[in-house]
Amino acid sequence: MRLKDDLEGAVSDALQLGRPLLTHLNADTSWLLTLPYPAGATRPSGRALFNILIDPWLQGAQTDYFSWFSKQWHVIPSSMQTIAELNVCLRAMERIIQSQHCAPTDEATNSRGESDASNRIDLVIISHEFTDHCNRKTLREIAPSTPVFATKAAARLISSWRHFHQVNSILPCSSSKHGWAISPADDLPSWLRIARITSNRDAMYFHSAILITFDLMHSTDDGFTEGLVYTPHGINADDLKPLSLASQRITILALLHGLHDIRISRKQLNLGAHNALRAQRVCRSKYWVSTHDEVKKAGGLVTHLLSRKVWTIEDSLREEKRRNEQGDVGSALADIQDVHFANLESGESLLLQ
């Protein structure tokens, strides 16, 4: 399903079924997560959908440190070229809902009570400070009143631009005698929480994950029964094991983890498909969605040091089966037979049922 081509179908399915809609905004790792407001939840006037923008980089080059060191461009154009274009699409989605339900087309008012007739992005999440995740040009197109949740280094960088009114650092999941928990935040609805999963073995937190949990049934005070794990560079599977110890039971709907094994010299950047298989066995998510696998146009010194092993899900399963038959450590292939694998192209959407 392509969001721009089938707006009415996407909106109808998400709203009628009360399910999240995940849209790949480019071929790399920019995402839109659309959540129907739970029944009875407080919402802005004229709104039925809550839109979360994740790691937006829509167009132009991204540079790490210096252009002579690393500079990249999208090869495949983003499905939305600007934030304004994305907002046009999001407003059209709300109009479809209003027409179907004969609802008044009120001017939207955000949670701070500020009139904002054009913005439909309710929240921005940034997973890393690097410019393919934290892209200044794209982010500065977003309304300053939009709450931003970012990892510590990214939050510090974004705050230095003095564009957004509120930039929050994503807190790590906390553990206590009651189990593993996610703290609520003032800038989030009561039915939505965000946390970061990290490892003490990774001082730079390069291989970490963002955990987004939501209670779309809005049924209990400690619900938050569903979630999404977003790990664009991959996370060691052992670091996800606390998910099973959470004080609030979490069912992981989707694991966003790439397939490509990417290295710079001896340093592992993206952990790739084999790690994703191990992570999936821990998460037991219903959907495994590939991310951060775009082979971009690149320049600079890094291009001479970069190596990429392109895996497909079929290749990685065959390789694991070969290792298992030789007696290597691994889990049976039956462990992942129930997962739905999705490799969404730029502009494609997936309804998480």
Contacts in CASP RR format, 6 or more apart in sequence:
PFRMAT RR
TARGET T0000
AUTHOR 0000-0000-0000
METHOD contacts of the structure
MODEL  1
MRLKDDLEGAVSDALQLGRPLLTHLNADTSWLLTLPYPAGATRPSGRALF
NILIDPWLQGAQTDYFSWFSKQWHVIPSSMQTIAELNVCLRAMERIIQSQ
HCAPTDEATNSRGESDASNRIDLVIISHEFTDHCNRKTLREIAPSTPVFA
TKAAARLISSWRHFHQVNSILPCSSSKHGWAISPADDLPSWLRIARITSN
RDAMYFHSAILITFDLMHSTDDGFTEGLVYTPHGINADDLKPLSLASQRI
TILALLHGLHDIRISRKQLNLGAHNALRAQRVCRSKYWVSTHDEVKKAGG
LVTHLLSRKVWTIEDSLREEKRRNEQGDVGSALADIQDVHFANLESGESL
LLQ
1 9 0 8 1.000
1 10 0 8 1.000
1 348 0 8 1.000
1 349 0 8 1.000
1 350 0 8 1.000
1 351 0 8 1.000
2 79 0 8 1.000
2 347 0 8 1.000
2 348 0 8 1.000
2 349 0 8 1.000
3 10 0 8 1.000
3 21 0 8 1.000
3 23 0 8 1.000
3 32 0 8 1.000
3 79 0 8 1.000
3 89 0 8 1.000
3 347 0 8 1.000
3 348 0 8 1.000
3 349 0 8 1.000
4 79 0 8 1.000
4 80 0 8 1.000
4 89 0 8 1.000
4 347 0 8 1.000
7 89 0 8 1.000
7 92 0 8 1.000
7 93 0 8 1.000
7 96 0 8 1.000
8 96 0 8 1.000
10 21 0 8 1.000
10 93 0 8 1.000
10 349 0 8 1.000
10 351 0 8 1.000
11 49 0 8 1.000
11 93 0 8 1.000
11 96 0 8 1.000
11 97 0 8 1.000
12 96 0 8 1.000
12 100 0 8 1.000
13 19 0 8 1.000
13 21 0 8 1.000
13 351 0 8 1.000
14 20 0 8 1.000
14 21 0 8 1.000
14 34 0 8 1.000
14 36 0 8 1.000
14 49 0 8 1.000
14 351 0 8 1.000
15 36 0 8 1.000
15 48 0 8 1.000
15 49 0 8 1.000
15 97 0 8 1.000
17 351 0 8 1.000
17 353 0 8 1.000
18 36 0 8 1.000
18 216 0 8 1.000
19 36 0 8 1.000
19 216 0 8 1.000
19 351 0 8 1.000
19 352 0 8 1.000
19 353 0 8 1.000
20 33 0 8 1.000
20 34 0 8 1.000
20 35 0 8 1.000
20 36 0 8 1.000
20 214 0 8 1.000
20 216 0 8 1.000
20 226 0 8 1.000
20 228 0 8 1.000
20 253 0 8 1.000
20 351 0 8 1.000
20 352 0 8 1.000
21 33 0 8 1.000
21 34 0 8 1.000
21 349 0 8 1.000
21 350 0 8 1.000
21 351 0 8 1.000
21 352 0 8 1.000
22 31 0 8 1.000
22 32 0 8 1.000
22 33 0 8 1.000
22 34 0 8 1.000
22 228 0 8 1.000
22 254 0 8 1.000
22 289 0 8 1.000
22 344 0 8 1.000
22 349 0 8 1.000
22 350 0 8 1.000
22 351 0 8 1.000
22 352 0 8 1.000
23 31 0 8 1.000
23 32 0 8 1.000
23 33 0 8 1.000
23 34 0 8 1.000
23 79 0 8 1.000
23 344 0 8 1.000
23 347 0 8 1.000
23 348 0 8 1.000
23 349 0 8 1.000
23 350 0 8 1.000
24 30 0 8 1.000
24 31 0 8 1.000
24 79 0 8 1.000
24 344 0 8 1.000
24 345 0 8 1.000
24 346 0 8 1.000
24 347 0 8 1.000
24 348 0 8 1.000
24 349 0 8 1.000
25 31 0 8 1.000
25 32 0 8 1.000
25 56 0 8 1.000
25 58 0 8 1.000
25 78 0 8 1.000
25 79 0 8 1.000
25 80 0 8 1.000
25 86 0 8 1.000
25 346 0 8 1.000
25 347 0 8 1.000
26 57 0 8 1.000
26 58 0 8 1.000
26 74 0 8 1.000
26 76 0 8 1.000
26 77 0 8 1.000
26 78 0 8 1.000
26 79 0 8 1.000
26 294 0 8 1.000
26 346 0 8 1.000
27 74 0 8 1.000
27 75 0 8 1.000
27 76 0 8 1.000
27 78 0 8 1.000
27 294 0 8 1.000
27 345 0 8 1.000
27 346 0 8 1.000
28 57 0 8 1.000
28 74 0 8 1.000
28 132 0 8 1.000
28 291 0 8 1.000
28 292 0 8 1.000
28 293 0 8 1.000
28 294 0 8 1.000
28 296 0 8 1.000
29 54 0 8 1.000
29 55 0 8 1.000
29 132 0 8 1.000
29 133 0 8 1.000
29 232 0 8 1.000
29 291 0 8 1.000
29 292 0 8 1.000
29 294 0 8 1.000
30 53 0 8 1.000
30 54 0 8 1.000
30 55 0 8 1.000
30 56 0 8 1.000
30 57 0 8 1.000
30 58 0 8 1.000
30 78 0 8 1.000
31 53 0 8 1.000
31 54 0 8 1.000
31 55 0 8 1.000
31 230 0 8 1.000
31 256 0 8 1.000
31 291 0 8 1.000
32 51 0 8 1.000
32 52 0 8 1.000
32 53 0 8 1.000
32 54 0 8 1.000
32 86 0 8 1.000
33 51 0 8 1.000
33 52 0 8 1.000
33 54 0 8 1.000
33 212 0 8 1.000
33 228 0 8 1.000
34 49 0 8 1.000
34 50 0 8 1.000
34 51 0 8 1.000
34 52 0 8 1.000
34 93 0 8 1.000
35 49 0 8 1.000
35 50 0 8 1.000
35 51 0 8 1.000
35 52 0 8 1.000
35 192 0 8 1.000
35 214 0 8 1.000
35 216 0 8 1.000
36 48 0 8 1.000
36 49 0 8 1.000
36 50 0 8 1.000
36 216 0 8 1.000
37 43 0 8 1.000
37 47 0 8 1.000
37 48 0 8 1.000
37 49 0 8 1.000
37 50 0 8 1.000
38 191 0 8 1.000
38 215 0 8 1.000
38 216 0 8 1.000
38 217 0 8 1.000
38 218 0 8 1.000
39 218 0 8 1.000
40 218 0 8 1.000
41 189 0 8 1.000
41 190 0 8 1.000
41 191 0 8 1.000
41 218 0 8 1.000
42 189 0 8 1.000
43 50 0 8 1.000
44 108 0 8 1.000
44 109 0 8 1.000
44 110 0 8 1.000
44 111 0 8 1.000
45 106 0 8 1.000
45 107 0 8 1.000
45 108 0 8 1.000
45 109 0 8 1.000
46 94 0 8 1.000
46 98 0 8 1.000
46 103 0 8 1.000
46 104 0 8 1.000
46 105 0 8 1.000
46 106 0 8 1.000
46 108 0 8 1.000
47 94 0 8 1.000
47 108 0 8 1.000
47 120 0 8 1.000
48 94 0 8 1.000
48 97 0 8 1.000
49 90 0 8 1.000
49 93 0 8 1.000
49 94 0 8 1.000
49 97 0 8 1.000
49 120 0 8 1.000
50 122 0 8 1.000
50 123 0 8 1.000
50 189 0 8 1.000
50 192 0 8 1.000
51 90 0 8 1.000
51 120 0 8 1.000
51 121 0 8 1.000
51 122 0 8 1.000
51 123 0 8 1.000
52 122 0 8 1.000
52 123 0 8 1.000
52 124 0 8 1.000
52 125 0 8 1.000
52 212 0 8 1.000
53 86 0 8 1.000
53 121 0 8 1.000
53 123 0 8 1.000
53 124 0 8 1.000
53 125 0 8 1.000
53 142 0 8 1.000
54 124 0 8 1.000
54 125 0 8 1.000
54 126 0 8 1.000
54 127 0 8 1.000
54 210 0 8 1.000
54 230 0 8 1.000
55 125 0 8 1.000
55 126 0 8 1.000
55 127 0 8 1.000
55 128 0 8 1.000
55 132 0 8 1.000
55 133 0 8 1.000
55 134 0 8 1.000
55 232 0 8 1.000
56 83 0 8 1.000
56 124 0 8 1.000
56 135 0 8 1.000
56 138 0 8 1.000
56 139 0 8 1.000
56 142 0 8 1.000
57 74 0 8 1.000
57 78 0 8 1.000
57 131 0 8 1.000
57 132 0 8 1.000
57 133 0 8 1.000
57 135 0 8 1.000
57 138 0 8 1.000
58 78 0 8 1.000
58 80 0 8 1.000
58 81 0 8 1.000
58 82 0 8 1.000
58 83 0 8 1.000
58 135 0 8 1.000
58 138 0 8 1.000
59 74 0 8 1.000
59 77 0 8 1.000
59 78 0 8 1.000
59 81 0 8 1.000
59 82 0 8 1.000
59 137 0 8 1.000
59 138 0 8 1.000
60 73 0 8 1.000
60 74 0 8 1.000
60 137 0 8 1.000
61 67 0 8 1.000
61 71 0 8 1.000
61 72 0 8 1.000
61 73 0 8 1.000
62 71 0 8 1.000
62 72 0 8 1.000
62 73 0 8 1.000
62 130 0 8 1.000
62 131 0 8 1.000
62 132 0 8 1.000
62 135 0 8 1.000
63 70 0 8 1.000
63 71 0 8 1.000
63 72 0 8 1.000
63 131 0 8 1.000
64 70 0 8 1.000
64 71 0 8 1.000
64 130 0 8 1.000
64 131 0 8 1.000
64 132 0 8 1.000
64 302 0 8 1.000
67 300 0 8 1.000
68 300 0 8 1.000
68 301 0 8 1.000
69 300 0 8 1.000
69 301 0 8 1.000
69 302 0 8 1.000
70 298 0 8 1.000
70 299 0 8 1.000
70 300 0 8 1.000
70 301 0 8 1.000
70 302 0 8 1.000
70 303 0 8 1.000
71 298 0 8 1.000
71 299 0 8 1.000
71 300 0 8 1.000
72 132 0 8 1.000
72 296 0 8 1.000
72 297 0 8 1.000
72 298 0 8 1.000
72 299 0 8 1.000
73 296 0 8 1.000
73 297 0 8 1.000
73 298 0 8 1.000
74 294 0 8 1.000
74 296 0 8 1.000
74 297 0 8 1.000
75 294 0 8 1.000
75 295 0 8 1.000
75 296 0 8 1.000
75 297 0 8 1.000
76 294 0 8 1.000
76 345 0 8 1.000
76 346 0 8 1.000
77 346 0 8 1.000
78 346 0 8 1.000
79 346 0 8 1.000
79 347 0 8 1.000
80 86 0 8 1.000
80 89 0 8 1.000
80 347 0 8 1.000
82 141 0 8 1.000
83 121 0 8 1.000
83 138 0 8 1.000
83 141 0 8 1.000
83 142 0 8 1.000
84 118 0 8 1.000
84 141 0 8 1.000
86 121 0 8 1.000
87 118 0 8 1.000
87 119 0 8 1.000
87 120 0 8 1.000
87 121 0 8 1.000
90 120 0 8 1.000
90 121 0 8 1.000
91 118 0 8 1.000
91 120 0 8 1.000
93 120 0 8 1.000
94 108 0 8 1.000
94 120 0 8 1.000
95 105 0 8 1.000
97 103 0 8 1.000
98 104 0 8 1.000
98 105 0 8 1.000
107 115 0 8 1.000
107 117 0 8 1.000
108 116 0 8 1.000
108 117 0 8 1.000
108 119 0 8 1.000
108 120 0 8 1.000
109 115 0 8 1.000
109 116 0 8 1.000
110 116 0 8 1.000
110 119 0 8 1.000
110 122 0 8 1.000
110 145 0 8 1.000
111 187 0 8 1.000
111 189 0 8 1.000
112 145 0 8 1.000
114 145 0 8 1.000
116 143 0 8 1.000
116 145 0 8 1.000
118 143 0 8 1.000
119 142 0 8 1.000
119 143 0 8 1.000
119 145 0 8 1.000
119 146 0 8 1.000
121 142 0 8 1.000
121 143 0 8 1.000
121 146 0 8 1.000
122 146 0 8 1.000
122 147 0 8 1.000
123 146 0 8 1.000
123 147 0 8 1.000
123 148 0 8 1.000
123 149 0 8 1.000
123 187 0 8 1.000
123 188 0 8 1.000
124 139 0 8 1.000
124 142 0 8 1.000
124 146 0 8 1.000
124 147 0 8 1.000
124 148 0 8 1.000
124 149 0 8 1.000
124 150 0 8 1.000
125 148 0 8 1.000
125 149 0 8 1.000
125 150 0 8 1.000
125 170 0 8 1.000
125 194 0 8 1.000
125 210 0 8 1.000
125 212 0 8 1.000
125 230 0 8 1.000
126 133 0 8 1.000
126 134 0 8 1.000
126 139 0 8 1.000
126 148 0 8 1.000
126 149 0 8 1.000
126 150 0 8 1.000
126 151 0 8 1.000
126 154 0 8 1.000
126 155 0 8 1.000
126 158 0 8 1.000
127 133 0 8 1.000
127 150 0 8 1.000
127 151 0 8 1.000
127 154 0 8 1.000
127 208 0 8 1.000
127 210 0 8 1.000
127 230 0 8 1.000
127 232 0 8 1.000
128 134 0 8 1.000
128 151 0 8 1.000
128 153 0 8 1.000
128 154 0 8 1.000
128 206 0 8 1.000
128 232 0 8 1.000
128 233 0 8 1.000
129 151 0 8 1.000
129 153 0 8 1.000
129 154 0 8 1.000
129 156 0 8 1.000
129 157 0 8 1.000
133 154 0 8 1.000
133 232 0 8 1.000
134 150 0 8 1.000
134 154 0 8 1.000
134 157 0 8 1.000
134 158 0 8 1.000
136 161 0 8 1.000
139 148 0 8 1.000
139 158 0 8 1.000
139 161 0 8 1.000
139 163 0 8 1.000
139 164 0 8 1.000
140 161 0 8 1.000
140 163 0 8 1.000
142 164 0 8 1.000
144 163 0 8 1.000
144 164 0 8 1.000
144 165 0 8 1.000
145 165 0 8 1.000
146 164 0 8 1.000
147 164 0 8 1.000
147 166 0 8 1.000
147 168 0 8 1.000
147 187 0 8 1.000
147 188 0 8 1.000
148 155 0 8 1.000
148 158 0 8 1.000
148 164 0 8 1.000
148 166 0 8 1.000
148 167 0 8 1.000
148 168 0 8 1.000
149 168 0 8 1.000
149 169 0 8 1.000
149 170 0 8 1.000
149 185 0 8 1.000
149 187 0 8 1.000
149 188 0 8 1.000
149 194 0 8 1.000
150 158 0 8 1.000
150 167 0 8 1.000
150 168 0 8 1.000
150 169 0 8 1.000
150 170 0 8 1.000
151 169 0 8 1.000
151 170 0 8 1.000
151 196 0 8 1.000
151 205 0 8 1.000
151 208 0 8 1.000
152 169 0 8 1.000
152 170 0 8 1.000
155 167 0 8 1.000
155 168 0 8 1.000
155 169 0 8 1.000
155 170 0 8 1.000
158 164 0 8 1.000
158 167 0 8 1.000
159 167 0 8 1.000
166 187 0 8 1.000
168 185 0 8 1.000
168 187 0 8 1.000
170 194 0 8 1.000
170 195 0 8 1.000
170 196 0 8 1.000
170 210 0 8 1.000
171 183 0 8 1.000
171 185 0 8 1.000
171 195 0 8 1.000
171 196 0 8 1.000
172 195 0 8 1.000
172 196 0 8 1.000
172 197 0 8 1.000
172 198 0 8 1.000
173 180 0 8 1.000
173 181 0 8 1.000
173 182 0 8 1.000
173 195 0 8 1.000
173 196 0 8 1.000
173 197 0 8 1.000
173 211 0 8 1.000
173 242 0 8 1.000
173 246 0 8 1.000
174 180 0 8 1.000
174 181 0 8 1.000
174 182 0 8 1.000
174 183 0 8 1.000
175 181 0 8 1.000
175 242 0 8 1.000
175 245 0 8 1.000
176 247 0 8 1.000
178 247 0 8 1.000
179 245 0 8 1.000
179 246 0 8 1.000
179 247 0 8 1.000
180 242 0 8 1.000
180 243 0 8 1.000
180 245 0 8 1.000
180 246 0 8 1.000
180 247 0 8 1.000
181 246 0 8 1.000
181 247 0 8 1.000
181 248 0 8 1.000
182 193 0 8 1.000
182 194 0 8 1.000
182 195 0 8 1.000
182 211 0 8 1.000
182 213 0 8 1.000
182 224 0 8 1.000
182 246 0 8 1.000
182 248 0 8 1.000
183 193 0 8 1.000
183 195 0 8 1.000
184 190 0 8 1.000
184 193 0 8 1.000
185 193 0 8 1.000
185 194 0 8 1.000
188 194 0 8 1.000
191 214 0 8 1.000
191 215 0 8 1.000
191 216 0 8 1.000
191 218 0 8 1.000
191 224 0 8 1.000
192 212 0 8 1.000
192 213 0 8 1.000
192 214 0 8 1.000
193 212 0 8 1.000
193 213 0 8 1.000
193 214 0 8 1.000
193 224 0 8 1.000
194 210 0 8 1.000
194 211 0 8 1.000
194 212 0 8 1.000
194 213 0 8 1.000
195 210 0 8 1.000
195 211 0 8 1.000
195 213 0 8 1.000
196 205 0 8 1.000
196 208 0 8 1.000
196 209 0 8 1.000
196 210 0 8 1.000
196 211 0 8 1.000
197 208 0 8 1.000
197 209 0 8 1.000
197 210 0 8 1.000
197 211 0 8 1.000
197 229 0 8 1.000
197 235 0 8 1.000
197 239 0 8 1.000
197 240 0 8 1.000
197 242 0 8 1.000
198 205 0 8 1.000
198 208 0 8 1.000
198 239 0 8 1.000
199 205 0 8 1.000
199 207 0 8 1.000
199 208 0 8 1.000
199 235 0 8 1.000
199 236 0 8 1.000
199 239 0 8 1.000
201 236 0 8 1.000
202 208 0 8 1.000
202 236 0 8 1.000
206 233 0 8 1.000
206 269 0 8 1.000
207 231 0 8 1.000
207 233 0 8 1.000
207 234 0 8 1.000
207 235 0 8 1.000
207 236 0 8 1.000
207 239 0 8 1.000
207 268 0 8 1.000
207 271 0 8 1.000
208 231 0 8 1.000
208 233 0 8 1.000
208 235 0 8 1.000
208 239 0 8 1.000
209 229 0 8 1.000
209 230 0 8 1.000
209 231 0 8 1.000
209 234 0 8 1.000
209 235 0 8 1.000
209 239 0 8 1.000
209 240 0 8 1.000
210 229 0 8 1.000
210 230 0 8 1.000
210 231 0 8 1.000
211 227 0 8 1.000
211 228 0 8 1.000
211 229 0 8 1.000
211 230 0 8 1.000
211 243 0 8 1.000
211 250 0 8 1.000
212 227 0 8 1.000
212 228 0 8 1.000
212 230 0 8 1.000
213 224 0 8 1.000
213 226 0 8 1.000
213 227 0 8 1.000
213 228 0 8 1.000
213 248 0 8 1.000
213 250 0 8 1.000
214 224 0 8 1.000
214 226 0 8 1.000
214 227 0 8 1.000
215 223 0 8 1.000
215 224 0 8 1.000
215 225 0 8 1.000
215 226 0 8 1.000
216 226 0 8 1.000
217 223 0 8 1.000
217 225 0 8 1.000
222 247 0 8 1.000
222 248 0 8 1.000
223 248 0 8 1.000
223 249 0 8 1.000
224 248 0 8 1.000
224 250 0 8 1.000
225 248 0 8 1.000
225 249 0 8 1.000
225 250 0 8 1.000
225 251 0 8 1.000
226 250 0 8 1.000
226 251 0 8 1.000
226 252 0 8 1.000
226 253 0 8 1.000
227 250 0 8 1.000
227 251 0 8 1.000
227 252 0 8 1.000
227 253 0 8 1.000
227 254 0 8 1.000
228 252 0 8 1.000
228 253 0 8 1.000
228 254 0 8 1.000
228 255 0 8 1.000
228 256 0 8 1.000
228 352 0 8 1.000
229 235 0 8 1.000
229 240 0 8 1.000
229 243 0 8 1.000
229 252 0 8 1.000
229 254 0 8 1.000
229 255 0 8 1.000
229 256 0 8 1.000
229 257 0 8 1.000
229 279 0 8 1.000
229 283 0 8 1.000
229 285 0 8 1.000
230 256 0 8 1.000
230 291 0 8 1.000
231 255 0 8 1.000
231 256 0 8 1.000
231 257 0 8 1.000
231 279 0 8 1.000
232 256 0 8 1.000
232 258 0 8 1.000
232 270 0 8 1.000
232 291 0 8 1.000
232 292 0 8 1.000
233 269 0 8 1.000
233 270 0 8 1.000
233 271 0 8 1.000
233 292 0 8 1.000
234 257 0 8 1.000
234 258 0 8 1.000
234 270 0 8 1.000
234 271 0 8 1.000
234 272 0 8 1.000
234 275 0 8 1.000
234 276 0 8 1.000
234 279 0 8 1.000
235 257 0 8 1.000
235 271 0 8 1.000
235 279 0 8 1.000
236 271 0 8 1.000
236 275 0 8 1.000
236 279 0 8 1.000
237 275 0 8 1.000
237 278 0 8 1.000
237 279 0 8 1.000
237 281 0 8 1.000
237 282 0 8 1.000
238 282 0 8 1.000
240 279 0 8 1.000
240 282 0 8 1.000
240 283 0 8 1.000
241 282 0 8 1.000
243 250 0 8 1.000
243 252 0 8 1.000
243 282 0 8 1.000
243 283 0 8 1.000
244 282 0 8 1.000
252 283 0 8 1.000
252 284 0 8 1.000
252 285 0 8 1.000
252 286 0 8 1.000
253 285 0 8 1.000
253 286 0 8 1.000
253 287 0 8 1.000
253 352 0 8 1.000
254 285 0 8 1.000
254 286 0 8 1.000
254 287 0 8 1.000
254 288 0 8 1.000
254 289 0 8 1.000
254 352 0 8 1.000
255 276 0 8 1.000
255 279 0 8 1.000
255 280 0 8 1.000
255 283 0 8 1.000
255 285 0 8 1.000
255 287 0 8 1.000
255 288 0 8 1.000
255 289 0 8 1.000
256 289 0 8 1.000
256 290 0 8 1.000
256 291 0 8 1.000
257 271 0 8 1.000
257 272 0 8 1.000
257 275 0 8 1.000
257 276 0 8 1.000
257 279 0 8 1.000
257 280 0 8 1.000
257 288 0 8 1.000
257 289 0 8 1.000
257 290 0 8 1.000
257 291 0 8 1.000
258 270 0 8 1.000
258 272 0 8 1.000
258 273 0 8 1.000
258 276 0 8 1.000
258 290 0 8 1.000
258 291 0 8 1.000
258 292 0 8 1.000
258 293 0 8 1.000
259 272 0 8 1.000
259 273 0 8 1.000
259 276 0 8 1.000
259 290 0 8 1.000
259 293 0 8 1.000
259 310 0 8 1.000
259 311 0 8 1.000
259 312 0 8 1.000
259 313 0 8 1.000
259 316 0 8 1.000
259 343 0 8 1.000
260 270 0 8 1.000
260 272 0 8 1.000
260 273 0 8 1.000
260 292 0 8 1.000
260 293 0 8 1.000
260 308 0 8 1.000
260 309 0 8 1.000
260 310 0 8 1.000
260 311 0 8 1.000
261 268 0 8 1.000
261 270 0 8 1.000
261 271 0 8 1.000
261 272 0 8 1.000
261 273 0 8 1.000
261 274 0 8 1.000
261 308 0 8 1.000
261 309 0 8 1.000
261 311 0 8 1.000
262 268 0 8 1.000
262 269 0 8 1.000
262 270 0 8 1.000
262 272 0 8 1.000
262 306 0 8 1.000
262 307 0 8 1.000
262 308 0 8 1.000
262 309 0 8 1.000
263 269 0 8 1.000
263 306 0 8 1.000
263 307 0 8 1.000
263 308 0 8 1.000
264 302 0 8 1.000
264 305 0 8 1.000
264 306 0 8 1.000
264 307 0 8 1.000
265 305 0 8 1.000
270 292 0 8 1.000
270 293 0 8 1.000
272 311 0 8 1.000
273 311 0 8 1.000
273 312 0 8 1.000
273 313 0 8 1.000
273 315 0 8 1.000
273 316 0 8 1.000
274 311 0 8 1.000
274 316 0 8 1.000
274 319 0 8 1.000
274 320 0 8 1.000
276 288 0 8 1.000
276 316 0 8 1.000
277 316 0 8 1.000
277 317 0 8 1.000
277 320 0 8 1.000
277 336 0 8 1.000
278 331 0 8 1.000
280 288 0 8 1.000
280 336 0 8 1.000
280 339 0 8 1.000
281 331 0 8 1.000
281 335 0 8 1.000
281 336 0 8 1.000
285 339 0 8 1.000
286 338 0 8 1.000
286 339 0 8 1.000
286 340 0 8 1.000
286 352 0 8 1.000
286 353 0 8 1.000
287 339 0 8 1.000
287 340 0 8 1.000
287 341 0 8 1.000
287 342 0 8 1.000
287 350 0 8 1.000
287 352 0 8 1.000
288 336 0 8 1.000
288 339 0 8 1.000
288 340 0 8 1.000
288 341 0 8 1.000
288 342 0 8 1.000
289 341 0 8 1.000
289 342 0 8 1.000
289 343 0 8 1.000
289 344 0 8 1.000
289 350 0 8 1.000
290 341 0 8 1.000
290 342 0 8 1.000
290 343 0 8 1.000
290 344 0 8 1.000
293 310 0 8 1.000
293 343 0 8 1.000
295 308 0 8 1.000
295 310 0 8 1.000
298 306 0 8 1.000
313 341 0 8 1.000
313 343 0 8 1.000
317 333 0 8 1.000
320 330 0 8 1.000
320 333 0 8 1.000
321 333 0 8 1.000
323 330 0 8 1.000
324 330 0 8 1.000
324 332 0 8 1.000
324 333 0 8 1.000
342 350 0 8 1.000
344 350 0 8 1.000
END
